[in-house]
Amino acid sequence: MPAALAHPAPTARSPLVGWLAVVSVMAGIFAIVTVEILPIGLLPSIGDSFHVTDGTAGLMMTMPGILAALSAPVVTTATARVDRRTMLCAFMVLLAGASFLAAAAPAYWLVLVSRVVVGVTIGGFWSIAAGLAERLVGRESAGRAKAVIFSAVPLGSVLGVPVGTFVGEVAGWRTAFAVMGVLSVLVWAAMLVVVPPLPAAEALRPRVLGGLLGTSGTRRALAVTFLVVLGHFGT
C-alpha cells in the first residue's frame, strides 16, 4: 500500500546501514505478526485465567483483524505528512505498550483494549513499511529488500508463534506477552539508530485511495487476498 506516491532517492549512506534499516523493519513486522497471532496457541490458558469461554477469548484474534482493516487507510491518509521513521517508531512503542498491558491486565476487557491497539498498529505499520525498501537501499536493491521485509510474515507464523506458545506453556501466557513487549522495545531502539529520517514525499489523499478502489484490478486483488487470508486462518 503506498505511503507516499513518490520515493526520493536515499541520501548517501553506507550500504550496510541501509540493510540494517531493512532488517529492523523486518524485525518490526516479525514482532507485529507474532503478537497478532500469538493468542492462537494461548487461548485456552487465557480463557481459564479470566473465566471466559473459548469464543469470548477468541475476540483477541477477531478484534485486531477488524481494526487493522479499518485503520490502514485512515492512518495512511491522516499521517501522510509525518516522517515515516517517526511513524514506524511510534507504532513499535504502541506494540510494546499493548504487549505489556496484556501481560499485566487484571481484567479481560483490558486485554481486549490491548488488542485494539495491536490492530491499529498492524494497519498503520504495514501501510508504511510495505513501500520503504527503495528509500532504504536504493532502486537497484529494492527487490531483495522487499523480499527480506516480507520474509517476516512466514517467520512470525512458523517461528514466532510456536516459540511464544512454548514460552506461555512453560512460564505462563503473561510472560509470553511480556517477552514480546521487550522485543518491541528492542526493535524500536534499533530503528532509532539505523533507520534514517524519511520525510513524506507527497501527501496521500482519500480520493487517491478511492480512485484505486475504482479499478477492477485492485478490487479483484483485494477479493483474492481476503479469500486467501480467510481460508488460511479458517483452516
CYANA upper distance limits for C-alpha pairs under 8 A (distance plus 0.5 A):
  1 MET  CA    126 TRP  CA      8.39
  1 MET  CA    127 SER  CA      5.86
  1 MET  CA    128 ILE  CA      7.96
  1 MET  CA    130 ALA  CA      6.93
  1 MET  CA    131 GLY  CA      7.35
  2 PRO  CA    127 SER  CA      7.32
  2 PRO  CA    128 ILE  CA      7.69
  2 PRO  CA    130 ALA  CA      8.02
  2 PRO  CA    131 GLY  CA      6.42
  3 ALA  CA     76 THR  CA      6.66
  3 ALA  CA     80 ALA  CA      7.36
  3 ALA  CA    127 SER  CA      6.62
  3 ALA  CA    128 ILE  CA      5.59
  3 ALA  CA    131 GLY  CA      7.04
  3 ALA  CA    200 ALA  CA      8.46
  3 ALA  CA    204 LEU  CA      7.52
  4 ALA  CA     80 ALA  CA      7.71
  4 ALA  CA    131 GLY  CA      8.39
  4 ALA  CA    200 ALA  CA      6.69
  4 ALA  CA    201 ALA  CA      6.24
  4 ALA  CA    202 GLU  CA      5.95
  4 ALA  CA    203 ALA  CA      7.06
  4 ALA  CA    204 LEU  CA      6.82
  5 LEU  CA    201 ALA  CA      7.53
  5 LEU  CA    202 GLU  CA      6.50
  5 LEU  CA    203 ALA  CA      8.32
  5 LEU  CA    204 LEU  CA      7.63
  6 ALA  CA    201 ALA  CA      6.22
  6 ALA  CA    202 GLU  CA      6.94
  7 HIS  CA    134 GLU  CA      7.95
  7 HIS  CA    135 ARG  CA      6.91
  7 HIS  CA    201 ALA  CA      6.80
  8 PRO  CA    135 ARG  CA      7.37
  8 PRO  CA    201 ALA  CA      7.47
  9 ALA  CA    134 GLU  CA      8.30
  9 ALA  CA    135 ARG  CA      6.65
  9 ALA  CA    138 GLY  CA      7.14
 10 PRO  CA    134 GLU  CA      8.42
 10 PRO  CA    135 ARG  CA      5.69
 10 PRO  CA    136 LEU  CA      6.86
 10 PRO  CA    137 VAL  CA      7.74
 10 PRO  CA    138 GLY  CA      6.90
 13 ARG  CA     17 VAL  CA      7.39
 13 ARG  CA     18 GLY  CA      7.42
 14 SER  CA     18 GLY  CA      6.91
 15 PRO  CA     19 TRP  CA      6.76
 15 PRO  CA    137 VAL  CA      7.31
 16 LEU  CA     20 LEU  CA      6.63
 17 VAL  CA     21 ALA  CA      6.69
 17 VAL  CA    194 VAL  CA      6.62
 18 GLY  CA     22 VAL  CA      6.94
 18 GLY  CA    136 LEU  CA      5.84
 18 GLY  CA    137 VAL  CA      5.71
 18 GLY  CA    194 VAL  CA      7.95
 18 GLY  CA    195 VAL  CA      8.08
 19 TRP  CA     23 VAL  CA      6.68
 19 TRP  CA    136 LEU  CA      7.91
 19 TRP  CA    137 VAL  CA      7.10
 19 TRP  CA    145 ALA  CA      8.15
 20 LEU  CA     24 SER  CA      6.64
 20 LEU  CA    194 VAL  CA      6.82
 20 LEU  CA    195 VAL  CA      8.47
 21 ALA  CA     25 VAL  CA      6.84
 21 ALA  CA    136 LEU  CA      7.30
 21 ALA  CA    191 MET  CA      7.27
 21 ALA  CA    194 VAL  CA      5.62
 21 ALA  CA    195 VAL  CA      5.37
 21 ALA  CA    196 PRO  CA      8.45
 22 VAL  CA     26 MET  CA      6.72
 22 VAL  CA    133 ALA  CA      7.47
 22 VAL  CA    136 LEU  CA      7.26
 22 VAL  CA    137 VAL  CA      8.39
 22 VAL  CA    145 ALA  CA      6.94
 22 VAL  CA    148 VAL  CA      7.86
 22 VAL  CA    149 ILE  CA      7.03
 23 VAL  CA     27 ALA  CA      6.57
 23 VAL  CA    148 VAL  CA      7.72
 23 VAL  CA    149 ILE  CA      7.44
 24 SER  CA     28 GLY  CA      6.71
 24 SER  CA    187 VAL  CA      6.85
 24 SER  CA    190 ALA  CA      6.82
 24 SER  CA    191 MET  CA      6.44
 24 SER  CA    194 VAL  CA      8.26
 24 SER  CA    195 VAL  CA      8.33
 25 VAL  CA     29 ILE  CA      6.92
 25 VAL  CA    129 ALA  CA      7.38
 25 VAL  CA    149 ILE  CA      6.96
 25 VAL  CA    191 MET  CA      7.97
 26 MET  CA     30 PHE  CA      6.62
 26 MET  CA    148 VAL  CA      7.17
 26 MET  CA    149 ILE  CA      4.82
 26 MET  CA    150 PHE  CA      7.38
 26 MET  CA    151 SER  CA      7.84
 26 MET  CA    152 ALA  CA      6.04
 27 ALA  CA     31 ALA  CA      6.63
 27 ALA  CA    152 ALA  CA      7.34
 27 ALA  CA    187 VAL  CA      7.01
 28 GLY  CA     32 ILE  CA      6.72
 28 GLY  CA     92 MET  CA      7.56
 28 GLY  CA    184 SER  CA      7.70
 28 GLY  CA    187 VAL  CA      6.62
 28 GLY  CA    188 TRP  CA      8.44
 29 ILE  CA     33 VAL  CA      6.48
 29 ILE  CA    125 PHE  CA      8.32
 29 ILE  CA    126 TRP  CA      8.13
 29 ILE  CA    149 ILE  CA      8.06
 29 ILE  CA    150 PHE  CA      8.39
 29 ILE  CA    152 ALA  CA      6.32
 29 ILE  CA    153 VAL  CA      7.51
 30 PHE  CA     34 THR  CA      6.56
 30 PHE  CA    152 ALA  CA      5.12
 30 PHE  CA    153 VAL  CA      6.76
 30 PHE  CA    155 LEU  CA      7.27
 30 PHE  CA    156 GLY  CA      5.56
 30 PHE  CA    160 GLY  CA      8.05
 31 ALA  CA     35 VAL  CA      6.58
 31 ALA  CA    156 GLY  CA      7.65
 31 ALA  CA    160 GLY  CA      8.44
 31 ALA  CA    180 MET  CA      7.46
 31 ALA  CA    183 LEU  CA      7.64
 31 ALA  CA    184 SER  CA      6.94
 32 ILE  CA     36 GLU  CA      6.45
 32 ILE  CA     95 LEU  CA      7.78
 32 ILE  CA    118 VAL  CA      8.32
 32 ILE  CA    121 THR  CA      8.31
 32 ILE  CA    122 ILE  CA      7.02
 33 VAL  CA     37 ILE  CA      6.87
 33 VAL  CA    152 ALA  CA      8.26
 33 VAL  CA    153 VAL  CA      6.84
 33 VAL  CA    156 GLY  CA      5.96
 33 VAL  CA    157 SER  CA      7.56
 34 THR  CA     38 LEU  CA      5.98
 34 THR  CA    156 GLY  CA      5.44
 34 THR  CA    157 SER  CA      7.13
 34 THR  CA    160 GLY  CA      5.82
 34 THR  CA    161 VAL  CA      6.05
 34 THR  CA    164 GLY  CA      8.44
 35 VAL  CA     39 PRO  CA      8.23
 35 VAL  CA     99 SER  CA      8.07
 35 VAL  CA    118 VAL  CA      8.28
 35 VAL  CA    177 PHE  CA      8.08
 35 VAL  CA    180 MET  CA      7.36
 36 GLU  CA     61 MET  CA      7.73
 36 GLU  CA     64 PRO  CA      7.56
 36 GLU  CA    118 VAL  CA      7.43
 36 GLU  CA    119 GLY  CA      8.38
 37 ILE  CA     61 MET  CA      7.31
 37 ILE  CA    157 SER  CA      8.13
 37 ILE  CA    161 VAL  CA      7.31
 38 LEU  CA     42 LEU  CA      7.50
 38 LEU  CA    160 GLY  CA      8.40
 38 LEU  CA    161 VAL  CA      5.66
 38 LEU  CA    164 GLY  CA      7.04
 38 LEU  CA    165 THR  CA      7.48
 39 PRO  CA     43 LEU  CA      5.94
 39 PRO  CA     60 MET  CA      7.37
 39 PRO  CA     61 MET  CA      7.50
 40 ILE  CA     61 MET  CA      8.00
 41 GLY  CA    161 VAL  CA      7.90
 41 GLY  CA    162 PRO  CA      8.07
 41 GLY  CA    165 THR  CA      5.85
 42 LEU  CA     46 ILE  CA      6.60
 42 LEU  CA    165 THR  CA      6.80
 42 LEU  CA    168 GLY  CA      7.43
 42 LEU  CA    173 TRP  CA      6.93
 43 LEU  CA     47 GLY  CA      6.39
 43 LEU  CA     54 ASP  CA      7.37
 43 LEU  CA     57 ALA  CA      6.58
 43 LEU  CA     58 GLY  CA      7.45
 44 PRO  CA     48 ASP  CA      6.65
 44 PRO  CA     54 ASP  CA      7.09
 44 PRO  CA     57 ALA  CA      8.40
 45 SER  CA     49 SER  CA      6.68
 45 SER  CA    173 TRP  CA      7.60
 46 ILE  CA     50 PHE  CA      7.09
 46 ILE  CA     57 ALA  CA      7.57
 46 ILE  CA    173 TRP  CA      7.43
 47 GLY  CA     51 HIS  CA      6.13
 47 GLY  CA     52 VAL  CA      5.44
 47 GLY  CA     53 THR  CA      6.58
 47 GLY  CA     54 ASP  CA      6.64
 47 GLY  CA     56 THR  CA      8.32
 47 GLY  CA     57 ALA  CA      5.98
 48 ASP  CA     52 VAL  CA      7.05
 50 PHE  CA    107 ALA  CA      7.38
 50 PHE  CA    108 TYR  CA      6.60
 52 VAL  CA     56 THR  CA      6.60
 52 VAL  CA     57 ALA  CA      6.97
 53 THR  CA     57 ALA  CA      6.70
 54 ASP  CA     58 GLY  CA      6.55
 55 GLY  CA     59 LEU  CA      7.58
 58 GLY  CA     62 THR  CA      7.11
 59 LEU  CA     63 MET  CA      6.22
 59 LEU  CA    112 LEU  CA      7.98
 60 MET  CA     64 PRO  CA      7.56
 60 MET  CA    111 VAL  CA      8.24
 60 MET  CA    112 LEU  CA      6.74
 60 MET  CA    115 ARG  CA      6.64
 61 MET  CA     65 GLY  CA      7.32
 62 THR  CA     66 ILE  CA      6.96
 63 MET  CA     67 LEU  CA      6.58
 63 MET  CA    112 LEU  CA      8.26
 63 MET  CA    115 ARG  CA      7.07
 63 MET  CA    116 VAL  CA      6.81
 63 MET  CA    119 GLY  CA      7.48
 64 PRO  CA     68 ALA  CA      6.34
 64 PRO  CA    115 ARG  CA      6.15
 64 PRO  CA    116 VAL  CA      6.22
 64 PRO  CA    117 VAL  CA      8.27
 64 PRO  CA    118 VAL  CA      6.46
 64 PRO  CA    119 GLY  CA      4.24
 64 PRO  CA    120 VAL  CA      7.89
 64 PRO  CA    122 ILE  CA      8.27
 65 GLY  CA     69 ALA  CA      6.84
 65 GLY  CA    119 GLY  CA      6.64
 66 ILE  CA     70 LEU  CA      6.86
 66 ILE  CA    119 GLY  CA      7.73
 67 LEU  CA     71 SER  CA      6.30
 67 LEU  CA    116 VAL  CA      7.01
 67 LEU  CA    119 GLY  CA      5.24
 67 LEU  CA    120 VAL  CA      6.33
 67 LEU  CA    123 GLY  CA      8.01
 68 ALA  CA     72 ALA  CA      6.41
 68 ALA  CA    119 GLY  CA      4.98
 68 ALA  CA    120 VAL  CA      5.86
 68 ALA  CA    121 THR  CA      7.82
 68 ALA  CA    122 ILE  CA      6.00
 68 ALA  CA    123 GLY  CA      4.70
 68 ALA  CA    124 GLY  CA      8.14
 69 ALA  CA     73 PRO  CA      8.35
 69 ALA  CA    123 GLY  CA      6.85
 70 LEU  CA     74 VAL  CA      7.51
 70 LEU  CA    123 GLY  CA      8.14
 71 SER  CA     75 VAL  CA      6.16
 71 SER  CA    119 GLY  CA      8.19
 71 SER  CA    120 VAL  CA      6.08
 71 SER  CA    123 GLY  CA      5.92
 71 SER  CA    124 GLY  CA      7.17
 72 ALA  CA     76 THR  CA      6.51
 72 ALA  CA    120 VAL  CA      7.97
 72 ALA  CA    122 ILE  CA      8.31
 72 ALA  CA    123 GLY  CA      4.52
 72 ALA  CA    124 GLY  CA      5.72
 72 ALA  CA    126 TRP  CA      8.19
 72 ALA  CA    127 SER  CA      6.55
 73 PRO  CA     77 THR  CA      6.74
 73 PRO  CA    123 GLY  CA      8.35
 73 PRO  CA    127 SER  CA      8.29
 73 PRO  CA    209 LEU  CA      8.25
 74 VAL  CA     78 ALA  CA      6.42
 75 VAL  CA     79 THR  CA      6.34
 75 VAL  CA     80 ALA  CA      8.49
 75 VAL  CA    123 GLY  CA      8.04
 75 VAL  CA    124 GLY  CA      6.10
 76 THR  CA     80 ALA  CA      6.34
 76 THR  CA    124 GLY  CA      7.12
 76 THR  CA    127 SER  CA      6.81
 76 THR  CA    128 ILE  CA      7.79
 76 THR  CA    204 LEU  CA      7.82
 77 THR  CA    203 ALA  CA      7.93
 77 THR  CA    204 LEU  CA      6.00
 77 THR  CA    205 ARG  CA      6.31
 77 THR  CA    206 PRO  CA      6.85
 79 THR  CA     87 MET  CA      8.50
 80 ALA  CA    200 ALA  CA      6.97
 80 ALA  CA    202 GLU  CA      7.89
 80 ALA  CA    203 ALA  CA      5.36
 80 ALA  CA    204 LEU  CA      6.16
 81 ARG  CA    199 PRO  CA      8.00
 81 ARG  CA    200 ALA  CA      5.82
 81 ARG  CA    201 ALA  CA      8.47
 81 ARG  CA    202 GLU  CA      7.76
 81 ARG  CA    203 ALA  CA      6.12
 82 VAL  CA     86 THR  CA      7.72
 82 VAL  CA     87 MET  CA      7.58
 82 VAL  CA    199 PRO  CA      7.19
 82 VAL  CA    200 ALA  CA      6.61
 83 ASP  CA     87 MET  CA      7.03
 83 ASP  CA    197 PRO  CA      7.22
 83 ASP  CA    198 LEU  CA      5.80
 83 ASP  CA    199 PRO  CA      4.73
 83 ASP  CA    200 ALA  CA      6.03
 84 ARG  CA     88 LEU  CA      6.70
 84 ARG  CA    128 ILE  CA      7.41
 84 ARG  CA    197 PRO  CA      7.82
 84 ARG  CA    198 LEU  CA      5.62
 84 ARG  CA    199 PRO  CA      6.62
 84 ARG  CA    200 ALA  CA      6.95
 85 ARG  CA     89 CYS  CA      6.72
 85 ARG  CA    191 MET  CA      8.21
 85 ARG  CA    192 LEU  CA      8.49
 85 ARG  CA    195 VAL  CA      7.10
 85 ARG  CA    196 PRO  CA      7.40
 85 ARG  CA    197 PRO  CA      6.19
 85 ARG  CA    198 LEU  CA      6.10
 85 ARG  CA    199 PRO  CA      8.40
 86 THR  CA     90 ALA  CA      6.60
 86 THR  CA    197 PRO  CA      8.30
 87 MET  CA     91 PHE  CA      6.66
 87 MET  CA    125 PHE  CA      8.23
 88 LEU  CA     92 MET  CA      6.91
 88 LEU  CA    125 PHE  CA      6.63
 88 LEU  CA    128 ILE  CA      8.03
 88 LEU  CA    129 ALA  CA      8.11
 88 LEU  CA    191 MET  CA      8.50
 89 CYS  CA     93 VAL  CA      6.86
 89 CYS  CA    188 TRP  CA      5.97
 89 CYS  CA    191 MET  CA      7.17
 89 CYS  CA    192 LEU  CA      7.67
 90 ALA  CA     94 LEU  CA      6.82
 91 PHE  CA     95 LEU  CA      6.65
 91 PHE  CA    121 THR  CA      5.98
 91 PHE  CA    124 GLY  CA      7.82
 91 PHE  CA    125 PHE  CA      6.83
 92 MET  CA     96 ALA  CA      6.65
 92 MET  CA    121 THR  CA      8.26
 92 MET  CA    184 SER  CA      6.32
 92 MET  CA    185 VAL  CA      7.50
 92 MET  CA    187 VAL  CA      7.74
 92 MET  CA    188 TRP  CA      6.09
 93 VAL  CA     97 GLY  CA      6.63
 93 VAL  CA    184 SER  CA      7.65
 93 VAL  CA    185 VAL  CA      7.26
 93 VAL  CA    188 TRP  CA      7.31
 94 LEU  CA     98 ALA  CA      6.56
 94 LEU  CA    117 VAL  CA      7.33
 94 LEU  CA    118 VAL  CA      8.03
 94 LEU  CA    121 THR  CA      7.30
 95 LEU  CA     99 SER  CA      6.64
 95 LEU  CA    117 VAL  CA      7.75
 95 LEU  CA    118 VAL  CA      6.53
 95 LEU  CA    121 THR  CA      7.05
 95 LEU  CA    181 GLY  CA      7.58
 95 LEU  CA    184 SER  CA      7.01
 96 ALA  CA    100 PHE  CA      6.70
 96 ALA  CA    180 MET  CA      7.71
 96 ALA  CA    181 GLY  CA      4.75
 96 ALA  CA    182 VAL  CA      7.42
 96 ALA  CA    183 LEU  CA      8.35
 96 ALA  CA    184 SER  CA      5.63
 96 ALA  CA    185 VAL  CA      6.57
 97 GLY  CA    101 LEU  CA      6.50
 97 GLY  CA    114 SER  CA      8.44
 97 GLY  CA    181 GLY  CA      7.39
 98 ALA  CA    102 ALA  CA      6.70
 98 ALA  CA    114 SER  CA      5.02
 98 ALA  CA    115 ARG  CA      7.45
 98 ALA  CA    117 VAL  CA      6.62
 98 ALA  CA    118 VAL  CA      6.89
 98 ALA  CA    181 GLY  CA      8.19
 99 SER  CA    103 ALA  CA      6.71
 99 SER  CA    114 SER  CA      7.49
 99 SER  CA    177 PHE  CA      5.71
 99 SER  CA    178 ALA  CA      6.63
 99 SER  CA    180 MET  CA      6.84
 99 SER  CA    181 GLY  CA      5.42
100 PHE  CA    104 ALA  CA      6.72
100 PHE  CA    177 PHE  CA      7.08
100 PHE  CA    178 ALA  CA      5.95
100 PHE  CA    181 GLY  CA      6.09
101 LEU  CA    105 ALA  CA      6.14
101 LEU  CA    110 LEU  CA      7.83
101 LEU  CA    111 VAL  CA      7.50
101 LEU  CA    114 SER  CA      6.64
102 ALA  CA    110 LEU  CA      7.53
102 ALA  CA    111 VAL  CA      5.38
102 ALA  CA    114 SER  CA      6.44
102 ALA  CA    174 ARG  CA      7.62
102 ALA  CA    177 PHE  CA      7.12
103 ALA  CA    173 TRP  CA      8.14
103 ALA  CA    174 ARG  CA      4.75
103 ALA  CA    175 THR  CA      7.11
103 ALA  CA    176 ALA  CA      8.30
103 ALA  CA    177 PHE  CA      5.83
103 ALA  CA    178 ALA  CA      6.04
104 ALA  CA    174 ARG  CA      7.52
105 ALA  CA    110 LEU  CA      6.17
105 ALA  CA    111 VAL  CA      6.52
106 PRO  CA    110 LEU  CA      7.90
107 ALA  CA    111 VAL  CA      7.52
108 TYR  CA    112 LEU  CA      7.00
109 TRP  CA    113 VAL  CA      6.80
110 LEU  CA    114 SER  CA      6.80
111 VAL  CA    115 ARG  CA      6.88
112 LEU  CA    116 VAL  CA      6.83
113 VAL  CA    117 VAL  CA      7.09
114 SER  CA    118 VAL  CA      6.82
115 ARG  CA    119 GLY  CA      6.69
116 VAL  CA    120 VAL  CA      6.97
117 VAL  CA    121 THR  CA      6.68
118 VAL  CA    122 ILE  CA      6.64
119 GLY  CA    123 GLY  CA      6.90
120 VAL  CA    124 GLY  CA      6.58
121 THR  CA    125 PHE  CA      6.25
122 ILE  CA    126 TRP  CA      6.49
123 GLY  CA    127 SER  CA      6.66
124 GLY  CA    128 ILE  CA      7.05
125 PHE  CA    129 ALA  CA      6.38
126 TRP  CA    130 ALA  CA      6.27
127 SER  CA    131 GLY  CA      8.23
128 ILE  CA    132 LEU  CA      7.56
129 ALA  CA    133 ALA  CA      8.41
130 ALA  CA    146 LYS  CA      8.13
130 ALA  CA    149 ILE  CA      8.41
132 LEU  CA    136 LEU  CA      6.82
133 ALA  CA    137 VAL  CA      6.89
133 ALA  CA    138 GLY  CA      8.01
133 ALA  CA    142 ALA  CA      5.69
133 ALA  CA    143 GLY  CA      8.22
133 ALA  CA    145 ALA  CA      5.95
133 ALA  CA    146 LYS  CA      6.16
133 ALA  CA    149 ILE  CA      8.47
134 GLU  CA    138 GLY  CA      5.17
134 GLU  CA    139 ARG  CA      5.48
134 GLU  CA    140 GLU  CA      8.49
134 GLU  CA    141 SER  CA      7.68
134 GLU  CA    142 ALA  CA      5.14
134 GLU  CA    145 ALA  CA      8.22
135 ARG  CA    139 ARG  CA      8.20
135 ARG  CA    198 LEU  CA      8.45
136 LEU  CA    195 VAL  CA      8.29
136 LEU  CA    196 PRO  CA      8.45
137 VAL  CA    141 SER  CA      6.50
137 VAL  CA    142 ALA  CA      6.93
137 VAL  CA    145 ALA  CA      7.83
138 GLY  CA    142 ALA  CA      6.57
139 ARG  CA    143 GLY  CA      8.48
141 SER  CA    145 ALA  CA      6.72
142 ALA  CA    146 LYS  CA      6.58
143 GLY  CA    147 ALA  CA      6.87
144 ARG  CA    148 VAL  CA      6.81
145 ALA  CA    149 ILE  CA      6.69
146 LYS  CA    150 PHE  CA      6.57
147 ALA  CA    151 SER  CA      6.49
148 VAL  CA    152 ALA  CA      7.83
151 SER  CA    155 LEU  CA      6.83
152 ALA  CA    156 GLY  CA      6.33
153 VAL  CA    157 SER  CA      6.87
154 PRO  CA    158 VAL  CA      6.42
154 PRO  CA    159 LEU  CA      8.38
155 LEU  CA    159 LEU  CA      5.78
155 LEU  CA    160 GLY  CA      7.00
156 GLY  CA    160 GLY  CA      4.90
156 GLY  CA    161 VAL  CA      6.76
157 SER  CA    161 VAL  CA      6.19
157 SER  CA    162 PRO  CA      8.34
158 VAL  CA    162 PRO  CA      7.13
159 LEU  CA    163 VAL  CA      6.65
160 GLY  CA    164 GLY  CA      6.47
161 VAL  CA    165 THR  CA      6.47
162 PRO  CA    166 PHE  CA      6.62
163 VAL  CA    167 VAL  CA      6.72
164 GLY  CA    168 GLY  CA      6.63
164 GLY  CA    176 ALA  CA      6.05
165 THR  CA    169 GLU  CA      6.67
165 THR  CA    173 TRP  CA      8.23
165 THR  CA    176 ALA  CA      7.79
166 PHE  CA    170 VAL  CA      6.68
167 VAL  CA    171 ALA  CA      6.20
167 VAL  CA    172 GLY  CA      7.43
167 VAL  CA    173 TRP  CA      7.89
167 VAL  CA    175 THR  CA      7.64
167 VAL  CA    176 ALA  CA      6.10
168 GLY  CA    172 GLY  CA      4.81
168 GLY  CA    173 TRP  CA      4.54
168 GLY  CA    174 ARG  CA      7.58
168 GLY  CA    175 THR  CA      6.86
168 GLY  CA    176 ALA  CA      5.61
169 GLU  CA    173 TRP  CA      7.35
171 ALA  CA    175 THR  CA      6.58
171 ALA  CA    176 ALA  CA      8.16
172 GLY  CA    176 ALA  CA      7.36
173 TRP  CA    177 PHE  CA      7.17
174 ARG  CA    178 ALA  CA      6.70
175 THR  CA    179 VAL  CA      6.59
176 ALA  CA    180 MET  CA      6.97
177 PHE  CA    181 GLY  CA      6.75
178 ALA  CA    182 VAL  CA      6.88
179 VAL  CA    183 LEU  CA      6.75
180 MET  CA    184 SER  CA      6.60
181 GLY  CA    185 VAL  CA      6.88
182 VAL  CA    186 LEU  CA      6.84
183 LEU  CA    187 VAL  CA      6.75
184 SER  CA    188 TRP  CA      6.64
185 VAL  CA    189 ALA  CA      6.75
186 LEU  CA    190 ALA  CA      6.74
187 VAL  CA    191 MET  CA      6.68
188 TRP  CA    192 LEU  CA      6.87
189 ALA  CA    193 VAL  CA      7.04
190 ALA  CA    194 VAL  CA      6.65
190 ALA  CA    195 VAL  CA      8.38
191 MET  CA    195 VAL  CA      5.56
204 LEU  CA    208 VAL  CA      7.27
205 ARG  CA    209 LEU  CA      7.60
206 PRO  CA    210 GLY  CA      6.77
207 ARG  CA    211 GLY  CA      6.52
208 VAL  CA    212 LEU  CA      6.89
209 LEU  CA    213 LEU  CA      6.88
210 GLY  CA    214 GLY  CA      6.86
211 GLY  CA    215 THR  CA      7.58
212 LEU  CA    218 THR  CA      6.96
213 LEU  CA    218 THR  CA      6.44
213 LEU  CA    219 ARG  CA      6.54
214 GLY  CA    218 THR  CA      8.14
214 GLY  CA    219 ARG  CA      8.02
215 THR  CA    219 ARG  CA      7.01
216 SER  CA    220 ARG  CA      6.64
217 GLY  CA    221 ALA  CA      6.66
218 THR  CA    222 LEU  CA      6.65
219 ARG  CA    223 ALA  CA      6.64
220 ARG  CA    224 VAL  CA      6.63
221 ALA  CA    225 THR  CA      6.57
222 LEU  CA    226 PHE  CA      6.52
223 ALA  CA    227 LEU  CA      6.75
224 VAL  CA    228 VAL  CA      6.58
225 THR  CA    229 VAL  CA      6.59
226 PHE  CA    230 LEU  CA      6.47
227 LEU  CA    231 GLY  CA      6.45
228 VAL  CA    232 HIS  CA      6.53
229 VAL  CA    233 PHE  CA      6.67
230 LEU  CA    234 GLY  CA      6.26
231 GLY  CA    235 THR  CA      6.45
